[in-house]
């Protein structure tokens, strides 16, 4: 049993071994190739190291350690006689474990989805690995480096930081490529900013090496399209533009030998780039954060409006069924009363038949008005405007003798039935509020049609007296009771002076 348990525990590792060895070899080859084009002030293997740790799961990190040790062994074994075996073997096992610990300890920041964690990882890795490498060299070399410790530390730390901020964002872009809104990159402002960045890169390449002032000026001008892309695309724009600028500056660095050569002009530009990169990635992270937050709330608002609209439509269908059932009941009562009246007339009771017929007609009219208040079926047949003039609700309101002749413009039948029903309900509510809380004559004005790019309906209910002012209580009541209906259709409620204005649009996205 123990043998089977051992085999079952070893088999997954055996199956993953070829893939792990391939990862180690690929990582070592990438670091070796990057080492050939690196400087102390721009050390690309440091960026590849952090990028690999970010892209691969923790179970693959031992293979990265194997690849890192193989790469450093390949580079440092020829230096064994010069610097000693202690430095070759001890210092080679220092860099990736430190970087792995930093990435592992930062996993909570990474899970928070705030991309400023990359600055923390880059800064800590550059500081600990850069200064640590130099400290090990001073401790283990037979003769310490001749360059001052602080100057060389600044060069190492900056070189590691710039490299990490060049390679790691590209790795994250690849890892999160499904989250990028690629169609937004085809918008004209983004295209112009990208072309300007490429033009600056080409201009920097064409400037002769001897004209250092012009080259420095062009290097600084490259920051303008980078800032533009950051503002337009957030963190994604900075993560694409900053590595491009860093690589172009490295390609155009005037050096005679690798990797120990040092170019003070490029170093100053890279120092400015490091500061700008940190600031722009932080700015881009905040822009992306607020864009995500806005997008989330916008989608939630659209979903809430869609749910409210669906709920209203379902409620209206239920009221419609109830009204139709009541109408059937009313038709049945009318039929029974007609039969009763006819029987009374045949059997010699004409006076009683006339009284019953008059009472039945009055009650039937009242019953139909109440049924129309439950659901205005007339809106389905003749539209909103005719329903306002002939519907049962407005017939009841018109009996107050406080409603003037309405002013109606446009064709509401071009709007959806659900919008017309919602407007009918809101308008009824607005008239009731004004009748209960305000004095004087009221007038209804409505206009349907196109309002700029959207089609909708504008309704105004107010006093015919232009000097009248709605009370604060009425305005508060109207806003609270009517906002829900208008917001379902992307509209608003506005109380101004002597009137309540209701706006409905056909699409809630407008």
N, C-alpha and C positions, 0 to 999 in steps of 0.2 A: 504493500500500500504506500509505503514511504517512497519507494522507487517510482511509482506512478505519479505521486505528488511532485517529486523532483522533476520528472520529465515534463509534466504539465506546466510547471513553473518556468522551465528553461525554453520550451518550444516557442513562446511568443518572442523571446529575445533572439532566438535563432532565426526566426522568420524575418525579424526586423533588421538583422545584421547586414545583409547586402545593401538595403536602402540606407542604413546609417553610415556604412563605409563610403557609399556614393556621396552622401551629404558631406562627409569629412573631406573627401577628395575634391569635391566641387568648391567647398569653402576655402581649402588651402590654395587651390589654383586661383580663385578670385582674389584672395589676399596677396598672393605672389604677383599677379598681374598688376594689381593696384599699386603695389610697392614700387614697381618700375617707373611709375609716372607720378610718384609722390615726393613731397618735400617735408622737411620737419615742420614747416609752417602750413602745410596742407597734406596731412597724412591720411590718405584714403582708407587703408586697412582698418583704422579705428572706426570709420563709418560703416564699413562692411560688417565688422564685428557686432555693432549694436543693431544693425538692420537684420542680421541673421538671428539674433536673440529675440527680436520682436516678431519676426515672421514665423519662426519654428516653435513647436510646443516644447515644454520643459523636458519631455522624455528624449528629445533629440539633442539636448545640450551636451551630453557626454561625447557625442560624435563631433560636435563643434570644438570641444576641448581637444579631442584627438587631432582634428584638422588644424587647429591653431598651433598646437605643439609641433606638428609636422611642418607647417609653413615656417615657423620661427626656427626650427631646427635646420631646415634647408638654408635659411638665410645666415644663421649664426654659427653653424658648424665650421665653416671656413675661418671664422674669427676665433677659434678655440685657443690657438697658440698666442694670439695677441691679447685677448681679454680674460682668458682663464676659464676653466670648466664651471666654476661656481656661477659666474654670470650667465653663461650659455644655458645651463640647465635650470637654475633657480629662477632667473629673470624671465625665462621663456614660459614658465608655468604661472606667471603672476597676472597677466593682462586679462584673459578671458574670464577666469573665476571672479575677478573684481567686477568686471562689466556684468556678468551674470547675476551676481548678488545685487547690484544696483537695480537691474531690470526686475528681478524677482521681488525686491522690497518695494518697488514702485507699482506693483500690480494693482493695488487699490486705486491709485491715481489713474491707471490705464482703464480700469473698469468704469471709472466715473465719466468717461467719454468727453473729458475736457482736455483738448489737445495741448494745453500748456505743460502737461507732464513731460513732453519730449524735451523741453528746455531744461527741466530738472535733471533728467537722465543724461542729456548731453553735457551739461555743466559738471555734474558729479563725476561722470566717466572721464571727461577730459582732465579734470583736476587730479583725481586720484591716480589715473593711469599715467598721465604725463609727468606729474611730479614724482610718482612712485618709480617710474622707469629711470628717471634721472637720479633719484636717490640710490637706487640699486647700482647704477653705474658708478656713483661716487664711492659706494661701499665695497663693491666687488671688483672693479677694474684695478689692475696693477698701478696704473697712473690715471687719476681722474680727468674728466674733460677740461680742456684749457679755457673754454668759454665760461663766463661767470654763471653761477647757479641760477640767479634770478632771471637773467636775460634768456638763458637757455630754457628755463621753466616756462617763461612767457611764450616762447616760440613753440614749445611742445604742446602746452595747453591750448593755445590758439589753433595750432594745426589739427589737434584732435577734435576740438569743438567745431571748427569749420567743416571738417570731413564728416562728422556725425550729422550736422545740420544739412549737409549736401546729400548724403546717401539715405539716411533714415526716413526723411519725408517721402522720398520716392518709393521706398519699401512699403510705407504705410499706404501710399496711394494705390499701389498694386494690391495690397491686402484688402483695401476697402473700395476697390474699383466699382463694385456694384452700388455703393452708396453715392457715387458722384453723379451729379446732374449733368451728363455730357451734353445734352442739347443746349444748355445755357451757354456753353462755350462758343456756340455759333452766333451769338448776338453781336451786332456791330461793335459796341464799345469794347467787348472782350477781344474780338478779332483785331481791332485797331491797337489795343494795348499789347497784344502778343506780337503783332508785326513790328511795333515800335521797339520792343525788347530785342527781337531778332535783328533789327536794323542797327541798334546800338552794339550788339555783339559783333556784327559784321564790321561796323566802323572801328571798333577797338582792335579787331584783327588786322585791318588795313593800315592803321597808324604805325609808322616806323618805330622800332624799339628805342631809337635815340631820343625821340621827343617825349620825354617823361612827363612834362607838364600836361601836354594834350592827352596822353594816355590816362593820367590820373583824373583829368576832367571828364573824359568819356566813361571811366569806371564809375564815377559818382553820378553821372547822368543816367546810367543804367538803372539807378534806383527808382526813377520816375515811373517807368512802366510796371516795375515790381509793385510799387505802392498802389498803382491803378488796379492791377490784377487782384491785389489783396482786398481792396475796397469793393471790387466788383464780385469776386468769387470767394471771399473769406479765406479760411485756412487752406482750402484747396488751391487757390490762386498763389498764395505765398509759398506753399509746398512745391509747386511746379516752377515758379519764377526764380526763387532764391537759389536752388541748386543749379539752374541754368547759368545764372550770373556768376556763381562761385566757380563753376567749371570753366567758363570763358576766361575769367581772370587768371585761373591756374594755367590755362593753355598759353596765355599771353604773358606769363611771368618770365622775365629775362634772367635765366640762370645758365651757368656753364657746366655744372655737374650735379648729379643726383645721388642721394637725396639730401646731402649735407649743405648744398648751396643755399644761399640766403639772399633774398632781394628785399632791401628795406622799403622800396616804394610800394611793392605789392603787399608787403607786410602791413604797412599803414592802411592801404585800401582794404585788406582783409580784416583788419581790426574794426574799421568802420562797418564793413559788411557784417561782421559778427554781431555788433551792437544792433545794426539795422535788422538783421535776420531775427534776432530775439524779439525786438519790438514788433516787427511785422507779423511774425508767427503768433505772438500774443494777441495783437489786434485782430488778425484773421481768425484766431480761435474764438474770440469774443463775438465777432461778426457772425461766424458760423453758428455759435451757440444761440444767439438771438434770432438768427434766421430759422434754426430748427424749432426754437420755442414759438416763434410766430407761425411757422408752418403747422406745428402741432395744434396751436389754439385755433388757427384758421380752419384746419380740417375738422377739429372738434366742433367749431361753430357751424360749419357746413353740415356735419352729421347731425348736430342738434336741431338745426333748421329742417333738415330732411325728415328727421324723426317726428318733429312737431307737425310738419305738413302732412305726413302720413297719418299721424294720430287724428289731426283735424278732419282729414278726408274720411277716415274710418268712422269718426263720430258723426259726420254729416250723413254718411250712408245709413247709419243706424237710425238717425232722426228721420231720414227719408222713408225708411221702411215703416217706422212708427206712424208717420203722417199718412202714408198710403193705407195702413191698416185702419187708422181712425177714419179716413175718408170712406173706406169700404163699410165701416160700421155706420157712418152717417148716411151713406147711400141706402143701406139696409133699413135704417130707421125711417128715412123719407119714403121708401117704398111701402113700408108697413103702415105709416100714417096716411099715405095716399089711398091705400086699400081701405083703411078705417073710414076716412072721409067719404069715399065713394059708397061704402056700405050704409053710412048714416044718411046720405042723400037718397039712396034707393028706398030706405025704410022710413022716409018721411021726417027726417030731422035736419033740414037744411040750415037752420040757424046754428045748431050745435056743430054741424060740419064746417060752416064758415069760421066760427070761432076757433075750432081746432086747427083749421088750415092756416089761419093767421098766426096762431101761437107756434105752429110747427115751422112756418116760414121764418119767423123771428129767431127761434132757437136754432134752426138749421144754418141761418146766416151767421149767428154768433159761433156756432160750432165750427164752421168753415174758417172763420177768422182766427179762432184759436188754433186750428190745425195748421193754417198758414204760418202762424208764429213759430210753430215747432220746426217746420221745414218749408221754405218758400219754393215750392215746385214751379212757380211761375217763372223763376229765373232760368230754369232749364229750357223753357219754351220761347220766351220773348226777350231774355237778356236782363241785365241789371237795371237799365234805365226805366224800362216799362214796368219792371217789378217795383221800382221806387214810386212810380206814379199810380200803380193799380194794385199793389200787394196788400195783403190783409193787415200787416203790421203798420204800414204807413196810412192805411185807411183809418186805423184806430188812432194813430198819432195826429192825423189831420183833423180829427174831431175836437182837438184842443183849440182850434182856431188860432194857432200860433205859428203855423208853418206857411211860409210864403211859397209862391210858385217856384219850383226848382229850376236852376239853370244847368242844363246838361249838354255836353259837347263831345263829339267823337263817337266811335262805335265800340262799345264794350264787348260785343259778341266775338271780337277777334281775340279777346283774352280767354284764358282757360276758365272752365266752369268753377274749379276750386277757388281761383282767385276772386271771381265774381261773388261766390258765396261768402268768402271771408270778408270782402268789402261790404257786402250787405249786412253781415252781422256787426261789423265794426261801426258802420254808419248808423244802424239802429241804436247801438249802445251810445254813440256820441250824441244823437238827438235826445235820447232819454236823459242823459246826464245834464244837458243844457236845459231841458224842460223842467227838471227837478230842482236845479240849483241857480238858474239865471232867469231874468225877466225879459219881457219884450218879444217881438217877432223874430223868428229864426228863418234862415234861408240856406238851402243846400246848393252847392256848386260842385260840379264834377266834370273832369275832362280826361278822356282816355286817348291813347295814341303813343307816339314815340317821344321819349324824353332823352335826347342825345342818342347814345348807342343802345338804349334799352326801351322796351315797350312796357307800359304800365298804366296806372290809374292814379289821378290826383283828386282827392275829395276834400271839400272844405264845408264845415258846418259852423255857422256863426250868427251873431245878431245882425239884424238889418240896420241897427243904429251904429254908425261908425264911431261915435263917442263912447260907446259902451266898452267896459274893460272886464274881462273875465276875472273872477276872484281867484286867489291863490289856491283855495280849497278845490275849486272846480278844475283848475289846471292840473293839480296834483292827482286828483281822482281820474281825470281823463288820461293822463300819461300812464298811470299805473294799470288801468283797466283795458287800455287799447294797445299798449306797446307790444304785448304778446302776439296780437293778431297781425300787426303790421310787420314785425320782425320776421315772421314766418315767410313773408314774401319780400324780404330784403328792403322793407320800407321803414318809415319813421312816423312818429307822432310829434307834432309841434303845436304848442298853444301860443298864439300871438295876438295880443290886444283883445279883439272881440270874437275870435274864431278859433276853431280846432281844425288843423290841417292834417290829413291822413294821406300817406304816399304808399303805393304798392307797385312793385316791379315784377315782371314775369319771371325773371331769373334771380335767385338769391345770391349768385356770384357777383352781381353788379353792385 
